[in-house]
Each structure stands twice: as structure tokens, then as C-alpha cells.
Amino acid sequence: MAYDEGLAQRVHEVLSEEAGLVEKKMFGGVGFMLQGNMACGVHKDMLIVRVGKEGHDAAMNKPYTLPFDITGRAMRGWVMVAPEGVEQDADLEAWVQQGVAFARSLPPK
């Protein structure tokens, strides 16, 4: 399955006014980078959000989240959000903004 281009477009719309935004094809989907740091992405029909190691447990306790594991080895600090968790625009924006906040907390690359 290719990635959900509709979801990617919705993410792009949320991020459209962010300075330093770059969209990059990766991991069979698309990643959204801010100043060289990945904030979020789309893999198949899932939203991927970079929440950081400190935010990982709290994010995993929210509905519709799964470990970010596309290789057989889960990556702590990242979560996947099932389609049900981003059906509403407000929910999608909240997740994307969490990824933005984490990416902006890192030094530019």
C-alpha cells in the first residue's frame, strides 16, 4: 500500500506556514522536516509523530496510538496514530503541533 496522500495533504495544510518546512519521501511514505529535523510523517494510512523520549509514554497512553515500528524494532520517541485518531481536523492539528514543538526544540541541521 502506498501512503495516504489525502492525509499527507492535510498534514501539509497544517504545516503550510511553518518556516523551513521540507517534505521528503522516505520509509515508503513522506516525512515533514522543519529546519532539518523530522516533526511528523505519513506511512501507509498512519500519521507518524516525533514526540521525544520524554513525551513517549504520555503519547502512547492516548487513544489510537501504536509504537512506531516499521522495521521490527520500535523507535522510542516516535508514535504512530491510527486513522481514527486523526479523523477530526482538530485532532490531526494537535498531533502535528506536538511534532512541530519537538522538532523546534532541536538545533537546526
LUMDOLO-341746 format. One record per residue (C-alpha): residue number from 0; x, y, z. Coordinates in nm, 2 decimals. Each point is the difference from the previous one (the first is absolute). Example, Ala and Ser with C-alpha at 12.3 -4.5 7.8 and 13.67 -1.06 7.14 Angstrom:
LUMDOLO-341746
+-----+--------+--------+--------+
|   k |     xx |     yy |     zz |
+-----+--------+--------+--------+
|   0 |   1.23 |  -0.45 |   0.78 |
|   1 |   0.14 |   0.34 |  -0.07 |
+-----+--------+--------+--------+
end
This chain:
LUMDOLO-341746
+-----+--------+--------+--------+
|   k |     xx |     yy |     zz |
+-----+--------+--------+--------+
|   0 |   0.00 |   0.00 |   0.00 |
|   1 |   0.13 |   0.34 |  -0.09 |
|   2 |  -0.04 |   0.28 |   0.26 |
|   3 |  -0.32 |   0.18 |   0.05 |
|   4 |   0.04 |   0.31 |  -0.22 |
|   5 |  -0.31 |   0.16 |   0.14 |
|   6 |   0.14 |  -0.02 |   0.36 |
|   7 |   0.33 |   0.14 |  -0.13 |
|   8 |  -0.18 |   0.29 |  -0.16 |
|   9 |  -0.19 |   0.07 |   0.33 |
|  10 |   0.33 |   0.00 |   0.19 |
|  11 |   0.16 |   0.23 |  -0.26 |
|  12 |  -0.29 |   0.24 |   0.04 |
|  13 |   0.05 |   0.01 |   0.38 |
|  14 |   0.37 |   0.07 |  -0.06 |
|  15 |  -0.03 |   0.23 |  -0.30 |
|  16 |   0.11 |   0.31 |   0.19 |
|  17 |   0.29 |  -0.16 |   0.19 |
|  18 |   0.34 |   0.15 |  -0.09 |
|  19 |   0.26 |  -0.25 |  -0.12 |
|  20 |  -0.25 |  -0.27 |  -0.10 |
|  21 |   0.12 |  -0.27 |  -0.23 |
|  22 |  -0.20 |  -0.30 |  -0.11 |
|  23 |   0.22 |  -0.30 |  -0.07 |
|  24 |  -0.10 |  -0.35 |  -0.14 |
|  25 |   0.13 |  -0.26 |   0.25 |
|  26 |  -0.09 |  -0.33 |   0.15 |
|  27 |  -0.26 |  -0.07 |  -0.27 |
|  28 |  -0.18 |   0.32 |   0.10 |
|  29 |   0.07 |   0.36 |   0.05 |
|  30 |   0.18 |   0.19 |   0.28 |
|  31 |  -0.05 |   0.36 |   0.10 |
|  32 |   0.32 |   0.16 |   0.12 |
|  33 |   0.05 |   0.34 |   0.17 |
|  34 |   0.35 |   0.15 |  -0.01 |
|  35 |   0.13 |  -0.35 |  -0.09 |
|  36 |  -0.18 |  -0.18 |   0.29 |
|  37 |  -0.28 |  -0.24 |  -0.06 |
|  38 |  -0.33 |   0.11 |   0.17 |
|  39 |  -0.25 |  -0.25 |  -0.14 |
|  40 |  -0.07 |  -0.20 |  -0.30 |
|  41 |  -0.25 |  -0.24 |  -0.17 |
|  42 |   0.07 |  -0.37 |  -0.04 |
|  43 |  -0.28 |  -0.20 |  -0.17 |
|  44 |  -0.32 |   0.13 |   0.16 |
|  45 |   0.17 |   0.10 |   0.33 |
|  46 |   0.13 |   0.33 |   0.13 |
|  47 |   0.35 |  -0.02 |   0.15 |
|  48 |   0.08 |   0.26 |   0.27 |
|  49 |   0.33 |   0.07 |   0.16 |
|  50 |  -0.08 |   0.06 |   0.36 |
|  51 |   0.35 |  -0.05 |   0.16 |
|  52 |   0.10 |  -0.25 |   0.26 |
|  53 |  -0.15 |   0.21 |   0.28 |
|  54 |  -0.34 |   0.02 |  -0.17 |
|  55 |  -0.01 |  -0.36 |  -0.12 |
|  56 |  -0.19 |  -0.15 |   0.29 |
|  57 |  -0.26 |   0.27 |   0.02 |
|  58 |  -0.06 |  -0.02 |  -0.38 |
|  59 |  -0.03 |  -0.38 |   0.02 |
|  60 |  -0.27 |   0.04 |   0.26 |
|  61 |  -0.22 |   0.19 |  -0.24 |
|  62 |  -0.27 |  -0.18 |  -0.21 |
|  63 |   0.10 |  -0.14 |  -0.34 |
|  64 |   0.37 |   0.01 |   0.05 |
|  65 |   0.24 |  -0.28 |  -0.08 |
|  66 |   0.38 |  -0.04 |   0.03 |
|  67 |   0.19 |   0.13 |  -0.31 |
|  68 |   0.12 |  -0.33 |  -0.13 |
|  69 |   0.04 |  -0.04 |  -0.38 |
|  70 |   0.32 |  -0.21 |   0.02 |
|  71 |  -0.07 |  -0.25 |   0.28 |
|  72 |   0.17 |   0.23 |   0.25 |
|  73 |  -0.21 |   0.26 |   0.17 |
|  74 |   0.14 |   0.35 |   0.03 |
|  75 |  -0.05 |   0.17 |   0.33 |
|  76 |  -0.08 |   0.37 |  -0.03 |
|  77 |  -0.23 |  -0.06 |  -0.30 |
|  78 |  -0.36 |  -0.12 |  -0.02 |
|  79 |  -0.24 |  -0.10 |  -0.28 |
|  80 |  -0.35 |   0.13 |   0.02 |
|  81 |  -0.27 |  -0.22 |  -0.17 |
|  82 |  -0.24 |   0.17 |  -0.24 |
|  83 |  -0.28 |   0.01 |   0.26 |
|  84 |   0.23 |   0.23 |   0.21 |
|  85 |   0.03 |   0.26 |  -0.27 |
|  86 |  -0.34 |   0.00 |  -0.16 |
|  87 |  -0.09 |   0.33 |   0.16 |
|  88 |   0.21 |   0.30 |  -0.12 |
|  89 |   0.05 |   0.12 |   0.36 |
|  90 |   0.15 |  -0.34 |   0.09 |
|  91 |   0.23 |   0.00 |  -0.30 |
|  92 |   0.11 |   0.35 |   0.08 |
|  93 |   0.07 |  -0.08 |   0.37 |
|  94 |   0.22 |  -0.30 |  -0.10 |
|  95 |   0.18 |   0.19 |  -0.27 |
|  96 |   0.07 |   0.30 |   0.23 |
|  97 |   0.14 |  -0.24 |   0.26 |
|  98 |   0.25 |  -0.12 |  -0.27 |
|  99 |   0.07 |   0.36 |  -0.09 |
| 100 |   0.07 |   0.10 |   0.36 |
| 101 |   0.25 |  -0.29 |   0.03 |
| 102 |   0.17 |   0.07 |  -0.33 |
| 103 |   0.03 |   0.37 |   0.09 |
| 104 |   0.16 |  -0.09 |   0.33 |
| 105 |   0.30 |  -0.15 |  -0.18 |
| 106 |   0.29 |   0.19 |  -0.16 |
| 107 |  -0.04 |   0.06 |  -0.37 |
| 108 |   0.19 |  -0.25 |  -0.22 |
+-----+--------+--------+--------+
end
